[in-house]
Amino acid sequence: MPRRDGPFAIVERKSPVSYSVANIDSPQLPVGVYHTSALQPFQGNVIPPVKALRRRGRSARIVKPSSPIPASAQKHKGSQNTSSADPWSGRLHRQRGRL
């Protein structure tokens, strides 16, 4: 008997873990004796709702095009931009050999 092939009627209990089962159409003709692990209660023709698949990982970053990019995000750490307005532009160069 394949799993989930049914419904079947339980005719008699052969042991604490095995049952004799028969078709509902002909209960006097047993199909066989099966272990409890091979049997499942009949749920009817109810189809459970399907859950949508969840996307894994970090969610996508949303960038708003209307907002200006902050000045701190425009410069990368260690960039070659050495403007005179930035007081920290040559700091690492001056500290060379002292670290």
GROMACS elastic network, one bead per residue, 0.5 to 0.9 nm:
[ bonds ]
;  ai    aj funct       b0    kb
    1     4     6  0.86439   500
    1     5     6  0.69257   500
    1     6     6  0.88213   500
    1    31     6  0.80346   500
    1    32     6  0.81156   500
    1    34     6  0.83854   500
    1    38     6  0.84456   500
    2     5     6  0.55893   500
    2     6     6  0.87781   500
    2    38     6  0.83599   500
    3     6     6  0.83857   500
    3    38     6  0.65035   500
    3    39     6  0.72447   500
    3    40     6  0.80685   500
    4     7     6  0.80881   500
    4    38     6  0.89125   500
    4    39     6  0.79593   500
    4    40     6  0.72136   500
    4    42     6  0.81993   500
    5     8     6  0.82380   500
    6     9     6  0.88704   500
    6    23     6  0.78525   500
    6    24     6  0.87648   500
    6    42     6  0.75343   500
    7    23     6  0.72938   500
    7    24     6  0.70277   500
    7    41     6  0.86202   500
    7    42     6  0.61321   500
    7    44     6  0.84915   500
    8    21     6  0.62239   500
    8    22     6  0.56112   500
    8    24     6  0.55717   500
    8    25     6  0.89426   500
    8    27     6  0.86850   500
    8    31     6  0.88387   500
    8    42     6  0.83700   500
    9    20     6  0.86244   500
    9    21     6  0.55402   500
    9    22     6  0.53023   500
    9    23     6  0.60691   500
    9    24     6  0.56434   500
    9    27     6  0.69584   500
   10    13     6  0.77126   500
   10    19     6  0.66015   500
   10    20     6  0.59495   500
   10    22     6  0.64302   500
   10    23     6  0.88613   500
   10    27     6  0.86997   500
   11    19     6  0.74404   500
   11    20     6  0.54604   500
   11    21     6  0.53217   500
   11    22     6  0.64405   500
   11    27     6  0.72888   500
   11    28     6  0.82887   500
   11    30     6  0.74454   500
   12    19     6  0.59306   500
   12    20     6  0.52919   500
   12    21     6  0.73316   500
   13    16     6  0.71678   500
   13    17     6  0.81661   500
   13    18     6  0.63874   500
   13    20     6  0.62672   500
   14    17     6  0.78281   500
   14    18     6  0.55770   500
   14    19     6  0.53374   500
   14    20     6  0.66212   500
   14    33     6  0.78080   500
   15    18     6  0.51862   500
   15    19     6  0.70049   500
   16    19     6  0.82572   500
   16    36     6  0.88504   500
   17    34     6  0.84718   500
   17    35     6  0.57223   500
   17    36     6  0.54620   500
   17    37     6  0.83661   500
   18    33     6  0.64810   500
   18    34     6  0.53701   500
   18    36     6  0.57411   500
   18    37     6  0.89220   500
   19    32     6  0.83318   500
   19    33     6  0.53917   500
   19    34     6  0.54787   500
   19    35     6  0.65001   500
   19    36     6  0.72327   500
   19    39     6  0.89962   500
   20    30     6  0.67041   500
   20    31     6  0.74993   500
   20    32     6  0.56682   500
   20    34     6  0.64032   500
   21    27     6  0.82629   500
   21    29     6  0.88958   500
   21    30     6  0.56406   500
   21    31     6  0.57402   500
   21    32     6  0.58402   500
   21    33     6  0.62676   500
   21    34     6  0.74073   500
   22    25     6  0.84577   500
   22    26     6  0.69867   500
   22    27     6  0.52026   500
   22    28     6  0.72383   500
   22    29     6  0.60942   500
   22    32     6  0.71693   500
   23    26     6  0.54019   500
   23    27     6  0.55781   500
   23    28     6  0.85298   500
   23    29     6  0.74428   500
   23    30     6  0.71263   500
   23    31     6  0.68335   500
   24    27     6  0.55402   500
   26    29     6  0.58285   500
   26    30     6  0.81969   500
   27    30     6  0.66635   500
   30    33     6  0.81606   500
   34    37     6  0.81997   500
   34    38     6  0.64081   500
   34    39     6  0.72943   500
   35    38     6  0.55391   500
   35    39     6  0.69662   500
   36    39     6  0.51685   500
   36    40     6  0.78249   500
   37    40     6  0.77151   500
   40    43     6  0.88058   500
   43    46     6  0.69079   500
   44    47     6  0.86219   500
   47    50     6  0.86523   500
   51    54     6  0.86602   500
   55    58     6  0.88156   500
   55    59     6  0.84566   500
   56    59     6  0.82091   500
   58    61     6  0.86713   500
   59    62     6  0.89935   500
   63    66     6  0.89679   500
   63    67     6  0.86019   500
   64    67     6  0.58869   500
   64    68     6  0.86954   500
   65    68     6  0.75215   500
   65    69     6  0.89848   500
   67    70     6  0.88631   500
   69    72     6  0.83997   500
   69    73     6  0.66469   500
   69    74     6  0.68907   500
   70    73     6  0.54226   500
   70    74     6  0.66111   500
   71    74     6  0.51551   500
   71    75     6  0.68955   500
   72    75     6  0.58970   500
   72    76     6  0.80530   500
   73    76     6  0.70891   500
   75    78     6  0.85796   500
   75    79     6  0.67860   500
   75    81     6  0.78773   500
   76    79     6  0.54115   500
   76    80     6  0.89877   500
   78    81     6  0.85308   500
   79    82     6  0.81785   500
   80    89     6  0.86886   500
   81    89     6  0.74836   500
   82    85     6  0.85409   500
   82    86     6  0.72835   500
   82    88     6  0.87838   500
   82    89     6  0.51770   500
   82    90     6  0.70257   500
   83    86     6  0.57363   500
   83    87     6  0.85863   500
   83    89     6  0.68450   500
   84    87     6  0.70984   500
   84    89     6  0.76258   500
   85    89     6  0.85379   500
   86    89     6  0.54982   500
   86    90     6  0.87317   500
   87    90     6  0.76236   500
   87    91     6  0.78937   500
   88    91     6  0.51943   500
   88    92     6  0.79992   500
   89    92     6  0.77585   500
   89    93     6  0.84813   500
   90    93     6  0.51823   500
   90    94     6  0.62245   500
   90    95     6  0.87184   500
   91    94     6  0.52144   500
   91    95     6  0.62488   500
   91    96     6  0.88213   500
   92    95     6  0.50514   500
   92    96     6  0.63422   500
   93    96     6  0.54075   500
   94    97     6  0.85944   500
   94    98     6  0.88282   500
   95    98     6  0.55042   500
   95    99     6  0.67511   500
   96    99     6  0.66586   500
